[in-house]
Amino acid sequence: MDVFILQALEKVRCGALDIFFTLFSLLGEETVVAGAIAVLYLCFDKKFGERAIVTVLSASCLTTALKSGARRLRPYAAGDVAKADTFLTEGLDPDMSFPSGHATASGSFFTALSFRLKKFSRVLPCALFILLVSLSRLYLGVHYPSDVLAGLAVGIGTAALWQLLYAKAYGARLYVYLGVALVSCIPLFIPALQTKSMFEMAAIATATAAGLLIEDNFIRFADADKWWKRGVRLLLLAVAAAVPYLLLSFLPEQVLWHKFLQYFVTVFTAITLVPLLVKKLRV
């Protein structure tokens, strides 16, 4: 059934659909989702932004660990279909198909958002977005339907668990997330699970866990009440993330711990320094 669905989608490919599904696949990129959440947290809604961070990253840590362990070939790498010719299908790891990271990221974020919005008329667009992002991965030939379903299960299930935790144990939420982040580091010491994606995800998770705890206990910045303040915060975020990332880009990428260091320092600097500057500068 997996292959049958992919081959059916392959037959309807055309230029217009290539653009349409590439757009939704781009919007579902884990880096794009993470960037949008960072802007949401710092510039618009700190409370929900924090929840989105812990939800999406918890889900993505699990998916990345499963990917690193399963090492399932992508459909095009297995010879079942040809991949669509777009920039998003270039440079992918051919054996990181199961589960779908796009389905996980979009499923976890928009499920968490749906819990917040509640009304059916507002939840429906969230469900539609998840569906289109998931379908885009099948259309492009980079995931099997079972990859997408597994990613959605991880994303939606994680969002449901965090919904319960925020309702029942709010005070412990960041310590639970710290535990998740530390557990995500275990695969880094298991040779079979040592992938570039795993090192990057573990670094991001541990950096955000430490940063959120520091902010919650010592900084406590407030939401911006003016658009110019949001603009200043966005500029601070861009600089705080770009400087350490570029300074550490000279480290040899062949050493995975260098990649961990680069991502950890970049994310930790952004998630702690920006809130501190926001409070000190009153922006």
Secondary structure, DSSP 8 states (H G I E B T S, - for coil): -HHHHHHHHHHT--HHHHHHHHHHHHHT-HHHHHHHHHHIIIII-HHHHHHHHHHHHHHHHHHHHHHHHH----TTTTTSS----SGGGSS--TT--SS-HHHHHHHHHHHHHHHHH-SHHHHHHHHHHHHHHHHHHHHTTSS-HHHHHHHHHHHHHHHHHHHHHHHH-GGGHHHHHHHHHHHTTGGGGSGGG--HHHHHHHHHHHHHHHHHHHIIIII------SHHHHHHHHHHHHHHHHHHHHHTTTS-TTSHHHHHHHHHHHHHHHHHHHHHHHHHHT-
